[in-house]
Amino acid sequence: MRLSLIPLLIAGLLPVAHAAPAGAITPGVAFSHEDWTLACDNTRTCRAAGYQNEDAGGDPVSVLLTRRGGPDQPIGAELMLGDYEESDLPGTVTLRINGTALGTVADNTRFSAAQVTALLKALVKDSRIELIGDNGRQWTLSDRGASAVLLKMDEFQGRLGTPGAILRKGSRAEASVPASLPVPVVTLPRRVATRPADEALANAPALRAALAAATSQDDCESLHPSEGTYADEGPQAIEVKRLDNRRLLVSMTCWRGAYNAGSGYWVVNDHAPYQPAYITNLGVDDDVLTISSSHKGRGLGDCWSSASWAWNGTAYVKTSESTTGLCRLVAAGGAWDLPTLVTEVKEAP
């Protein structure tokens, strides 16, 4: 059951099943179609990544287009040749569109402004986009899905109908495009030492019962062992850490899959009634004031999703959310960082 969550997470489509905590930051959008995917974050920066057409075969390749929010913003483009299998890469690469060579790609990674212009024109119509190595190797970038993804980018950034739009250009003033937004800052409170009595609560039946009563089997299988895959195992260990003078952070392993696992996290009172407040079941690590999550999209490890949460003194708020793009064997660990949520997390002065 938990394996089915990961493709949804990779696509940025996990439903919000719990009320937003105090200070929650609204993320941007994620969208994928055919061989292209888009991630726009909460500052209005958008990143679109395209890949090879898997159905047609050919070596893995990806191009990343990045554009900040606001009027008159240029589009940058980066190239990544597939190196998941550590094959020989060329010394130089030439961009060729519909048979016409358009110069080498700087350092095999950065397209020039003229190359970006030609690339964008090619992506929104049926074109053959190739990268030709000086060692005879050839990579083909797919244009399938590019128009839908780039239109979504223009829409999110408020560019439709302006001269700067990639698609659906118009005469609406460029100055009408919404400005980029600042990166939100989340300030952590001072750390409080965990007490021996807090750690002893990990073995309290009343705490475990409170967590089970407040948490569904979908959110934490191990709290309901008679109903799921934990029926033949003993109770999973609970970890308790102090947050402040009256609240604790509680965690435990909630689910395991073939190549991923996730821990549940709750904020509870330091004495009964514990009144657990659920945070996530995707956690993999924490330092009390922050929780992190990182999961493979598939066993090959060529695509990942990640997120983090921070304690703002009142609640845990999500402070980052991103994927590495589509699962296309471009690079071990994923090709790009495609965030939909970015923040700056600071320690208390």
TORGU-806091 format. One record per residue (C-alpha): residue number from 1; residue in one letter; chain; x, y, z. Coordinates in pm, 1 decimal, always signed. Layout:
N
+-----+---------+--------+----------+----------+----------+
: num : residuo : cadena :       xx :       yy :       zz :
+-----+---------+--------+----------+----------+----------+
: NUM :       A :      A :        X :        Y :        Z :
...
+-----+---------+--------+----------+----------+----------+
***
This chain:
349
+-----+---------+--------+----------+----------+----------+
: num : residuo : cadena :       xx :       yy :       zz :
+-----+---------+--------+----------+----------+----------+
:   1 :       M :      A :     +0.0 :     +0.0 :     +0.0 :
:   2 :       R :      A :   +279.3 :   +245.2 :    +90.1 :
:   3 :       L :      A :   +459.2 :   +190.5 :   -239.3 :
:   4 :       S :      A :   +165.1 :   +351.6 :   -416.2 :
:   5 :       L :      A :   +226.2 :   +677.0 :   -226.3 :
:   6 :       I :      A :   +565.7 :   +736.7 :   -380.0 :
:   7 :       P :      A :   +466.6 :   +803.0 :   -744.2 :
:   8 :       L :      A :   +208.3 :  +1048.8 :   -613.7 :
:   9 :       L :      A :   +469.5 :  +1221.2 :   -403.9 :
:  10 :       I :      A :   +708.0 :  +1239.1 :   -697.4 :
:  11 :       A :      A :   +436.2 :  +1405.7 :   -902.9 :
:  12 :       G :      A :   +362.8 :  +1653.1 :   -625.2 :
:  13 :       L :      A :     +3.8 :  +1534.1 :   -602.3 :
:  14 :       L :      A :    -26.5 :  +1401.0 :   -247.8 :
:  15 :       P :      A :   -357.9 :  +1524.9 :   -106.8 :
:  16 :       V :      A :   -360.1 :  +1740.9 :   +203.9 :
:  17 :       A :      A :   -541.1 :  +1529.2 :   +459.6 :
:  18 :       H :      A :   -487.4 :  +1744.4 :   +769.0 :
:  19 :       A :      A :   -555.4 :  +2104.6 :   +864.2 :
:  20 :       A :      A :   -273.4 :  +2348.6 :   +782.5 :
:  21 :       P :      A :    -69.5 :  +2443.2 :  +1090.0 :
:  22 :       A :      A :    -24.1 :  +2800.3 :  +1211.4 :
:  23 :       G :      A :   +224.6 :  +2981.6 :   +988.0 :
:  24 :       A :      A :   +186.8 :  +2734.8 :   +698.4 :
:  25 :       I :      A :   +337.9 :  +2852.3 :   +368.3 :
:  26 :       T :      A :   +148.0 :  +2790.5 :    +46.0 :
:  27 :       P :      A :   +360.0 :  +2593.6 :   -205.6 :
:  28 :       G :      A :   +369.1 :  +2647.3 :   -580.0 :
:  29 :       V :      A :   +258.9 :  +2393.4 :   -839.0 :
:  30 :       A :      A :   +387.3 :  +2074.5 :   -999.8 :
:  31 :       F :      A :   +272.5 :  +1946.2 :  -1337.5 :
:  32 :       S :      A :   +393.3 :  +1675.3 :  -1576.8 :
:  33 :       H :      A :   +292.8 :  +1577.2 :  -1928.8 :
:  34 :       E :      A :   +457.3 :  +1318.9 :  -2155.9 :
:  35 :       D :      A :   +835.5 :  +1376.0 :  -2142.6 :
:  36 :       W :      A :   +830.4 :  +1710.9 :  -1958.5 :
:  37 :       T :      A :   +773.3 :  +1813.0 :  -1598.2 :
:  38 :       L :      A :   +729.3 :  +2149.0 :  -1425.0 :
:  39 :       A :      A :   +786.7 :  +2274.7 :  -1071.4 :
:  40 :       C :      A :   +706.4 :  +2634.0 :   -974.3 :
:  41 :       D :      A :   +787.3 :  +2737.1 :   -619.0 :
:  42 :       N :      A :   +633.0 :  +2985.0 :   -376.7 :
:  43 :       T :      A :   +865.5 :  +3266.8 :   -493.0 :
:  44 :       R :      A :   +722.7 :  +3229.9 :   -848.1 :
:  45 :       T :      A :  +1042.8 :  +3077.8 :   -987.4 :
:  46 :       C :      A :   +961.3 :  +2800.0 :  -1235.0 :
:  47 :       R :      A :  +1176.6 :  +2510.4 :  -1353.4 :
:  48 :       A :      A :  +1078.9 :  +2287.0 :  -1645.1 :
:  49 :       A :      A :  +1272.1 :  +1969.8 :  -1725.2 :
:  50 :       G :      A :  +1250.6 :  +1768.7 :  -2046.3 :
:  51 :       Y :      A :  +1391.3 :  +1425.9 :  -2126.6 :
:  52 :       Q :      A :  +1437.4 :  +1170.0 :  -2401.4 :
:  53 :       N :      A :  +1138.1 :   +984.1 :  -2541.2 :
:  54 :       E :      A :  +1167.2 :   +647.7 :  -2364.6 :
:  55 :       D :      A :   +943.3 :   +480.2 :  -2621.6 :
:  56 :       A :      A :  +1185.4 :   +570.5 :  -2898.9 :
:  57 :       G :      A :  +1492.9 :   +448.1 :  -2714.5 :
:  58 :       G :      A :  +1816.9 :   +640.5 :  -2720.5 :
:  59 :       D :      A :  +2052.0 :   +757.9 :  -2449.7 :
:  60 :       P :      A :  +1915.5 :   +944.8 :  -2144.6 :
:  61 :       V :      A :  +1936.1 :  +1323.8 :  -2157.5 :
:  62 :       S :      A :  +1767.1 :  +1615.3 :  -1984.6 :
:  63 :       V :      A :  +1736.2 :  +1991.8 :  -2032.2 :
:  64 :       L :      A :  +1632.7 :  +2223.8 :  -1749.7 :
:  65 :       L :      A :  +1465.8 :  +2559.2 :  -1822.3 :
:  66 :       T :      A :  +1460.0 :  +2808.6 :  -1533.9 :
:  67 :       R :      A :  +1279.3 :  +3142.4 :  -1512.7 :
:  68 :       R :      A :  +1225.6 :  +3370.8 :  -1214.7 :
:  69 :       G :      A :   +895.9 :  +3547.2 :  -1159.4 :
:  70 :       G :      A :   +847.5 :  +3910.9 :  -1258.3 :
:  71 :       P :      A :   +857.9 :  +4122.0 :  -1576.9 :
:  72 :       D :      A :  +1131.6 :  +4087.3 :  -1838.1 :
:  73 :       Q :      A :  +1289.6 :  +3778.4 :  -1685.8 :
:  74 :       P :      A :  +1518.1 :  +3573.2 :  -1912.7 :
:  75 :       I :      A :  +1501.4 :  +3194.9 :  -1943.2 :
:  76 :       G :      A :  +1814.0 :  +2996.8 :  -1864.3 :
:  77 :       A :      A :  +1877.1 :  +2647.0 :  -1998.6 :
:  78 :       E :      A :  +2108.0 :  +2372.7 :  -1871.8 :
:  79 :       L :      A :  +2200.8 :  +2037.8 :  -2021.4 :
:  80 :       M :      A :  +2264.5 :  +1707.7 :  -1846.5 :
:  81 :       L :      A :  +2379.3 :  +1408.5 :  -2047.6 :
:  82 :       G :      A :  +2285.8 :  +1075.6 :  -1894.0 :
:  83 :       D :      A :  +2560.9 :   +934.9 :  -1672.8 :
:  84 :       Y :      A :  +2365.3 :   +687.8 :  -1458.7 :
:  85 :       E :      A :  +2570.0 :   +402.6 :  -1604.3 :
:  86 :       E :      A :  +2892.9 :   +609.3 :  -1604.8 :
:  87 :       S :      A :  +2941.0 :   +585.2 :  -1980.7 :
:  88 :       D :      A :  +3198.6 :   +786.8 :  -2176.8 :
:  89 :       L :      A :  +3089.2 :  +1146.9 :  -2226.4 :
:  90 :       P :      A :  +3213.7 :  +1372.4 :  -2507.8 :
:  91 :       G :      A :  +3457.7 :  +1660.3 :  -2479.3 :
:  92 :       T :      A :  +3218.1 :  +1895.6 :  -2661.7 :
:  93 :       V :      A :  +2850.3 :  +1880.1 :  -2756.4 :
:  94 :       T :      A :  +2679.2 :  +2058.6 :  -3046.3 :
:  95 :       L :      A :  +2311.8 :  +2155.9 :  -3042.6 :
:  96 :       R :      A :  +2137.3 :  +2058.3 :  -3367.9 :
:  97 :       I :      A :  +1772.1 :  +2141.7 :  -3438.9 :
:  98 :       N :      A :  +1600.8 :  +1997.6 :  -3744.8 :
:  99 :       G :      A :  +1940.2 :  +1923.4 :  -3900.1 :
: 100 :       T :      A :  +2089.6 :  +2270.9 :  -3842.7 :
: 101 :       A :      A :  +2391.6 :  +2296.2 :  -3611.6 :
: 102 :       L :      A :  +2361.2 :  +2582.9 :  -3362.8 :
: 103 :       G :      A :  +2700.0 :  +2579.5 :  -3195.3 :
: 104 :       T :      A :  +2853.4 :  +2396.5 :  -2903.5 :
: 105 :       V :      A :  +2703.8 :  +2395.6 :  -2554.8 :
: 106 :       A :      A :  +2935.1 :  +2574.2 :  -2311.2 :
: 107 :       D :      A :  +3105.3 :  +2326.2 :  -2075.6 :
: 108 :       N :      A :  +2848.8 :  +2071.7 :  -2203.4 :
: 109 :       T :      A :  +2604.4 :  +2228.3 :  -1953.3 :
: 110 :       R :      A :  +2503.2 :  +2587.0 :  -2043.0 :
: 111 :       F :      A :  +2308.2 :  +2698.1 :  -2348.8 :
: 112 :       S :      A :  +2371.0 :  +3047.4 :  -2487.4 :
: 113 :       A :      A :  +2088.5 :  +3301.3 :  -2512.7 :
: 114 :       A :      A :  +2064.3 :  +3239.2 :  -2889.3 :
: 115 :       Q :      A :  +2049.5 :  +2863.6 :  -2833.6 :
: 116 :       V :      A :  +1774.5 :  +2909.0 :  -2572.1 :
: 117 :       T :      A :  +1568.0 :  +3113.9 :  -2817.9 :
: 118 :       A :      A :  +1603.3 :  +2846.3 :  -3086.5 :
: 119 :       L :      A :  +1531.6 :  +2570.3 :  -2835.7 :
: 120 :       L :      A :  +1208.4 :  +2733.6 :  -2716.1 :
: 121 :       K :      A :  +1084.0 :  +2779.4 :  -3073.2 :
: 122 :       A :      A :  +1156.8 :  +2413.0 :  -3146.2 :
: 123 :       L :      A :   +992.4 :  +2280.4 :  -2830.8 :
: 124 :       V :      A :   +649.1 :  +2427.0 :  -2906.1 :
: 125 :       K :      A :   +620.9 :  +2253.9 :  -3244.1 :
: 126 :       D :      A :   +714.9 :  +1917.9 :  -3390.0 :
: 127 :       S :      A :  +1095.3 :  +1931.3 :  -3406.5 :
: 128 :       R :      A :  +1402.6 :  +1710.3 :  -3388.6 :
: 129 :       I :      A :  +1633.2 :  +1836.6 :  -3114.5 :
: 130 :       E :      A :  +1969.1 :  +1660.7 :  -3096.3 :
: 131 :       L :      A :  +2290.2 :  +1691.7 :  -2899.0 :
: 132 :       I :      A :  +2588.1 :  +1563.6 :  -3100.5 :
: 133 :       G :      A :  +2906.0 :  +1468.4 :  -2916.4 :
: 134 :       D :      A :  +3253.9 :  +1495.7 :  -3065.2 :
: 135 :       N :      A :  +3294.8 :  +1126.1 :  -2980.0 :
: 136 :       G :      A :  +3014.1 :  +1027.9 :  -3215.8 :
: 137 :       R :      A :  +2746.5 :   +983.3 :  -2950.6 :
: 138 :       Q :      A :  +2405.2 :  +1142.0 :  -3001.7 :
: 139 :       W :      A :  +2123.1 :  +1233.9 :  -2766.3 :
: 140 :       T :      A :  +1769.2 :  +1333.9 :  -2867.6 :
: 141 :       L :      A :  +1556.0 :  +1564.8 :  -2651.6 :
: 142 :       S :      A :  +1182.9 :  +1500.6 :  -2675.7 :
: 143 :       D :      A :   +937.7 :  +1783.0 :  -2740.2 :
: 144 :       R :      A :   +639.2 :  +1568.7 :  -2631.6 :
: 145 :       G :      A :   +455.3 :  +1753.1 :  -2355.9 :
: 146 :       A :      A :   +670.5 :  +2066.0 :  -2376.2 :
: 147 :       S :      A :   +391.1 :  +2293.7 :  -2499.2 :
: 148 :       A :      A :   +158.7 :  +2194.8 :  -2214.4 :
: 149 :       V :      A :   +431.5 :  +2237.7 :  -1952.9 :
: 150 :       L :      A :   +553.0 :  +2574.1 :  -2087.3 :
: 151 :       L :      A :   +196.9 :  +2702.5 :  -2111.9 :
: 152 :       K :      A :   +147.0 :  +2605.9 :  -1748.2 :
: 153 :       M :      A :   +466.2 :  +2794.0 :  -1659.6 :
: 154 :       D :      A :   +341.2 :  +3108.5 :  -1834.3 :
: 155 :       E :      A :     +4.9 :  +3075.6 :  -1663.1 :
: 156 :       F :      A :   +153.5 :  +3035.6 :  -1314.1 :
: 157 :       Q :      A :   +383.3 :  +3335.2 :  -1360.2 :
: 158 :       G :      A :   +102.3 :  +3552.7 :  -1500.8 :
: 159 :       R :      A :   +264.5 :  +3595.7 :  -1843.5 :
: 160 :       L :      A :    -18.7 :  +3488.9 :  -2074.4 :
: 161 :       G :      A :    -96.7 :  +3762.6 :  -2324.7 :
: 162 :       T :      A :   +231.0 :  +3950.5 :  -2268.6 :
: 163 :       P :      A :   +526.5 :  +3988.7 :  -2507.5 :
: 164 :       G :      A :   +740.1 :  +3776.7 :  -2272.7 :
: 165 :       A :      A :   +512.8 :  +3472.3 :  -2278.2 :
: 166 :       I :      A :   +656.9 :  +3158.1 :  -2433.3 :
: 167 :       L :      A :   +317.6 :  +3069.1 :  -2578.4 :
: 168 :       R :      A :     +8.6 :  +3285.5 :  -2634.2 :
: 169 :       K :      A :   +202.5 :  +3611.2 :  -2663.1 :
: 170 :       G :      A :     +4.6 :  +3933.8 :  -2663.9 :
: 171 :       S :      A :    +13.8 :  +4308.5 :  -2611.9 :
: 172 :       R :      A :    -65.3 :  +4315.9 :  -2240.6 :
: 173 :       A :      A :   +201.0 :  +4524.9 :  -2067.9 :
: 174 :       E :      A :   +504.2 :  +4332.5 :  -1946.7 :
: 175 :       A :      A :   +488.3 :  +4541.2 :  -1629.1 :
: 176 :       S :      A :   +161.5 :  +4363.6 :  -1541.6 :
: 177 :       V :      A :   +347.4 :  +4036.7 :  -1475.9 :
: 178 :       P :      A :   +345.1 :  +3970.6 :  -1097.8 :
: 179 :       A :      A :   +678.7 :  +4030.0 :   -928.5 :
: 180 :       S :      A :   +878.7 :  +3749.6 :   -774.1 :
: 181 :       L :      A :   +814.3 :  +3690.1 :   -405.6 :
: 182 :       P :      A :  +1073.2 :  +3686.0 :   -126.6 :
: 183 :       V :      A :  +1186.7 :  +3359.2 :    +29.2 :
: 184 :       P :      A :   +988.7 :  +3317.6 :   +354.6 :
: 185 :       V :      A :  +1191.8 :  +3297.2 :   +674.5 :
: 186 :       V :      A :  +1109.3 :  +3048.0 :   +950.5 :
: 187 :       T :      A :  +1284.9 :  +3113.2 :  +1281.9 :
: 188 :       L :      A :  +1343.3 :  +2824.7 :  +1517.3 :
: 189 :       P :      A :  +1301.5 :  +2880.5 :  +1891.9 :
: 190 :       R :      A :  +1576.5 :  +2797.7 :  +2138.1 :
: 191 :       R :      A :  +1640.7 :  +2430.2 :  +2197.6 :
: 192 :       V :      A :  +1528.1 :  +2264.9 :  +2521.4 :
: 193 :       A :      A :  +1697.8 :  +1959.9 :  +2668.3 :
: 194 :       T :      A :  +1503.4 :  +1634.5 :  +2680.7 :
: 195 :       R :      A :  +1446.4 :  +1508.2 :  +3036.6 :
: 196 :       P :      A :  +1475.0 :  +1148.6 :  +3161.1 :
: 197 :       A :      A :  +1102.3 :  +1151.5 :  +3239.5 :
: 198 :       D :      A :  +1031.3 :  +1242.9 :  +2875.4 :
: 199 :       E :      A :  +1225.4 :   +943.2 :  +2746.9 :
: 200 :       A :      A :  +1044.1 :   +718.1 :  +2993.9 :
: 201 :       L :      A :   +712.5 :   +816.0 :  +2831.1 :
: 202 :       A :      A :   +816.6 :   +610.0 :  +2528.4 :
: 203 :       N :      A :   +707.9 :   +299.6 :  +2720.8 :
: 204 :       A :      A :   +382.8 :   +443.6 :  +2852.2 :
: 205 :       P :      A :    +81.0 :   +243.1 :  +2722.9 :
: 206 :       A :      A :   -138.1 :   +552.7 :  +2760.0 :
: 207 :       L :      A :    +77.1 :   +749.9 :  +2515.1 :
: 208 :       R :      A :    +70.1 :   +470.8 :  +2256.1 :
: 209 :       A :      A :   -306.1 :   +440.7 :  +2299.3 :
: 210 :       A :      A :   -348.1 :   +816.3 :  +2250.2 :
: 211 :       L :      A :   -142.6 :   +807.0 :  +1929.9 :
: 212 :       A :      A :   -345.0 :   +513.6 :  +1795.3 :
: 213 :       A :      A :   -676.1 :   +681.3 :  +1879.6 :
: 214 :       A :      A :   -573.6 :  +1001.5 :  +1702.2 :
: 215 :       T :      A :   -411.7 :   +839.6 :  +1396.0 :
: 216 :       S :      A :   -566.7 :   +635.4 :  +1117.2 :
: 217 :       Q :      A :   -423.8 :   +308.4 :   +989.8 :
: 218 :       D :      A :   -346.1 :   +484.0 :   +659.4 :
: 219 :       D :      A :   -130.0 :   +737.3 :   +842.9 :
: 220 :       C :      A :    +49.7 :   +485.8 :  +1065.9 :
: 221 :       E :      A :    +15.1 :   +113.8 :   +997.7 :
: 222 :       S :      A :   +233.3 :    +13.5 :  +1291.8 :
: 223 :       L :      A :     -8.4 :   +172.9 :  +1541.3 :
: 224 :       H :      A :   -280.5 :    -63.8 :  +1414.5 :
: 225 :       P :      A :    -85.3 :   -392.2 :  +1377.5 :
: 226 :       S :      A :   -389.5 :   -620.7 :  +1369.4 :
: 227 :       E :      A :   -507.4 :   -445.5 :  +1053.0 :
: 228 :       G :      A :   -187.4 :   -429.5 :   +847.5 :
: 229 :       T :      A :   +156.3 :   -566.0 :   +771.0 :
: 230 :       Y :      A :   +276.9 :   -525.6 :  +1131.6 :
: 231 :       A :      A :    +41.4 :   -793.5 :  +1269.4 :
: 232 :       D :      A :   +328.2 :  -1041.9 :  +1321.9 :
: 233 :       E :      A :   +568.8 :   -787.8 :  +1470.6 :
: 234 :       G :      A :   +595.9 :   -644.2 :  +1818.1 :
: 235 :       P :      A :   +517.6 :   -278.5 :  +1890.9 :
: 236 :       Q :      A :   +745.2 :    -33.9 :  +1712.9 :
: 237 :       A :      A :   +970.8 :   +171.6 :  +1940.4 :
: 238 :       I :      A :   +858.1 :   +524.3 :  +2024.1 :
: 239 :       E :      A :  +1107.2 :   +810.3 :  +2055.2 :
: 240 :       V :      A :  +1026.6 :  +1114.0 :  +2269.5 :
: 241 :       K :      A :  +1209.8 :  +1449.9 :  +2263.9 :
: 242 :       R :      A :  +1122.4 :  +1777.4 :  +2437.2 :
: 243 :       L :      A :  +1015.9 :  +2082.0 :  +2237.6 :
: 244 :       D :      A :   +942.2 :  +2336.4 :  +2510.2 :
: 245 :       N :      A :   +823.5 :  +2357.0 :  +2870.3 :
: 246 :       R :      A :   +497.8 :  +2174.6 :  +2796.2 :
: 247 :       R :      A :   +521.2 :  +1992.7 :  +2460.8 :
: 248 :       L :      A :   +708.7 :  +1694.8 :  +2321.8 :
: 249 :       L :      A :   +796.8 :  +1557.4 :  +1979.0 :
: 250 :       V :      A :   +705.1 :  +1189.7 :  +1943.2 :
: 251 :       S :      A :   +806.7 :   +965.1 :  +1652.1 :
: 252 :       M :      A :   +798.4 :   +601.1 :  +1544.8 :
: 253 :       T :      A :   +833.3 :   +393.6 :  +1228.6 :
: 254 :       C :      A :   +491.4 :   +383.5 :  +1063.5 :
: 255 :       W :      A :   +543.8 :   +199.1 :   +735.1 :
: 256 :       R :      A :   +802.3 :    +14.8 :   +527.3 :
: 257 :       G :      A :   +812.2 :    -67.8 :   +157.5 :
: 258 :       A :      A :  +1052.9 :   -241.9 :    -77.5 :
: 259 :       Y :      A :  +1297.3 :    +52.0 :    -84.2 :
: 260 :       N :      A :  +1149.5 :   +318.1 :   +143.2 :
: 261 :       A :      A :  +1030.6 :   +362.0 :   +499.9 :
: 262 :       G :      A :   +859.2 :   +643.3 :   +684.3 :
: 263 :       S :      A :   +828.1 :   +755.7 :  +1044.1 :
: 264 :       G :      A :   +524.6 :   +925.3 :  +1190.8 :
: 265 :       Y :      A :   +569.1 :  +1244.8 :  +1392.3 :
: 266 :       W :      A :   +335.9 :  +1407.9 :  +1642.9 :
: 267 :       V :      A :   +341.8 :  +1697.5 :  +1888.0 :
: 268 :       V :      A :   +196.6 :  +1591.2 :  +2224.4 :
: 269 :       N :      A :   +146.2 :  +1740.2 :  +2569.5 :
: 270 :       D :      A :   +407.5 :  +1626.5 :  +2819.8 :
: 271 :       H :      A :   +136.8 :  +1472.4 :  +3040.0 :
: 272 :       A :      A :   -208.7 :  +1323.4 :  +2989.6 :
: 273 :       P :      A :   -424.1 :  +1409.2 :  +2806.9 :
: 274 :       Y :      A :   -154.6 :  +1392.6 :  +2540.6 :
: 275 :       Q :      A :   -373.0 :  +1529.3 :  +2255.5 :
: 276 :       P :      A :   -143.2 :  +1423.5 :  +1966.1 :
: 277 :       A :      A :   -116.8 :  +1663.5 :  +1671.6 :
: 278 :       Y :      A :     -8.5 :  +1470.7 :  +1359.1 :
: 279 :       I :      A :   +268.0 :  +1618.6 :  +1142.1 :
: 280 :       T :      A :   +366.8 :  +1360.5 :   +876.6 :
: 281 :       N :      A :   +435.5 :   +992.6 :   +817.0 :
: 282 :       L :      A :   +712.1 :  +1059.2 :   +563.9 :
: 283 :       G :      A :   +988.1 :  +1148.1 :   +809.8 :
: 284 :       V :      A :  +1329.1 :   +980.9 :   +793.3 :
: 285 :       D :      A :  +1532.1 :  +1194.3 :  +1035.8 :
: 286 :       D :      A :  +1505.1 :  +1486.9 :  +1278.2 :
: 287 :       D :      A :  +1706.3 :  +1711.0 :  +1507.0 :
: 288 :       V :      A :  +1396.5 :  +1789.3 :  +1718.5 :
: 289 :       L :      A :  +1333.4 :  +2135.6 :  +1572.4 :
: 290 :       T :      A :  +1345.2 :  +2013.7 :  +1211.1 :
: 291 :       I :      A :  +1221.1 :  +1696.2 :  +1041.2 :
: 292 :       S :      A :  +1344.3 :  +1573.3 :   +703.8 :
: 293 :       S :      A :  +1208.1 :  +1332.4 :   +445.0 :
: 294 :       S :      A :  +1371.9 :  +1172.7 :   +140.0 :
: 295 :       H :      A :  +1232.1 :   +882.9 :    -64.1 :
: 296 :       K :      A :  +1316.0 :   +702.6 :   -385.9 :
: 297 :       G :      A :  +1063.6 :   +714.2 :   -666.1 :
: 298 :       R :      A :  +1175.7 :   +364.4 :   -765.2 :
: 299 :       G :      A :  +1441.2 :   +112.9 :   -669.3 :
: 300 :       L :      A :  +1690.2 :   +234.6 :   -931.8 :
: 301 :       G :      A :  +1733.0 :   +556.2 :   -733.6 :
: 302 :       D :      A :  +1727.4 :   +786.9 :  -1037.2 :
: 303 :       C :      A :  +1438.7 :   +996.9 :   -900.8 :
: 304 :       W :      A :  +1371.4 :  +1117.6 :   -546.8 :
: 305 :       S :      A :  +1127.1 :  +1330.3 :   -350.8 :
: 306 :       S :      A :  +1216.3 :  +1526.6 :    -40.0 :
: 307 :       A :      A :  +1056.4 :  +1758.1 :   +214.4 :
: 308 :       S :      A :  +1128.3 :  +1917.3 :   +549.7 :
: 309 :       W :      A :   +937.7 :  +2067.3 :   +839.9 :
: 310 :       A :      A :  +1045.1 :  +2314.7 :  +1110.6 :
: 311 :       W :      A :   +908.3 :  +2399.1 :  +1454.6 :
: 312 :       N :      A :   +818.9 :  +2769.8 :  +1469.1 :
: 313 :       G :      A :   +732.6 :  +2766.4 :  +1839.5 :
: 314 :       T :      A :   +365.1 :  +2698.4 :  +1771.8 :
: 315 :       A :      A :   +355.3 :  +2418.6 :  +1513.7 :
: 316 :       Y :      A :   +566.5 :  +2232.9 :  +1260.0 :
: 317 :       V :      A :   +538.6 :  +2400.5 :   +921.0 :
: 318 :       K :      A :   +661.0 :  +2254.7 :   +593.6 :
: 319 :       T :      A :   +976.4 :  +2441.6 :   +489.2 :
: 320 :       S :      A :  +1077.1 :  +2260.9 :   +169.1 :
: 321 :       E :      A :   +929.8 :  +2028.1 :    -91.1 :
: 322 :       S :      A :  +1095.6 :  +1911.2 :   -409.8 :
: 323 :       T :      A :  +1165.4 :  +1626.3 :   -649.5 :
: 324 :       T :      A :  +1458.8 :  +1548.3 :   -875.6 :
: 325 :       G :      A :  +1233.7 :  +1520.5 :  -1182.0 :
: 326 :       L :      A :  +1111.8 :  +1227.2 :  -1389.1 :
: 327 :       C :      A :  +1252.0 :   +875.4 :  -1351.5 :
: 328 :       R :      A :  +1454.8 :   +860.1 :  -1673.5 :
: 329 :       L :      A :  +1796.4 :   +715.4 :  -1576.2 :
: 330 :       V :      A :  +1974.6 :  +1046.1 :  -1631.8 :
: 331 :       A :      A :  +2169.5 :  +1039.0 :  -1304.5 :
: 332 :       A :      A :  +2193.2 :   +838.7 :   -985.0 :
: 333 :       G :      A :  +2021.3 :  +1041.9 :   -717.1 :
: 334 :       G :      A :  +1821.4 :  +1234.5 :   -976.0 :
: 335 :       A :      A :  +1909.1 :  +1496.9 :  -1234.6 :
: 336 :       W :      A :  +1775.7 :  +1825.0 :  -1092.4 :
: 337 :       D :      A :  +1635.3 :  +1999.3 :   -785.2 :
: 338 :       L :      A :  +1276.7 :  +2097.6 :   -870.4 :
: 339 :       P :      A :  +1124.8 :  +2265.4 :   -564.2 :
: 340 :       T :      A :   +766.6 :  +2374.0 :   -516.2 :
: 341 :       L :      A :   +838.9 :  +2513.7 :   -167.9 :
: 342 :       V :      A :  +1149.0 :  +2701.6 :    -51.9 :
: 343 :       T :      A :  +1220.8 :  +2882.4 :   +275.1 :
: 344 :       E :      A :  +1512.1 :  +3004.0 :   +481.4 :
: 345 :       V :      A :  +1526.8 :  +2837.5 :   +823.0 :
: 346 :       K :      A :  +1713.8 :  +3031.5 :  +1091.1 :
: 347 :       E :      A :  +1821.0 :  +2950.5 :  +1442.7 :
: 348 :       A :      A :  +1696.8 :  +3181.8 :  +1718.9 :
: 349 :       P :      A :  +1946.1 :  +3463.9 :  +1794.0 :
+-----+---------+--------+----------+----------+----------+
***
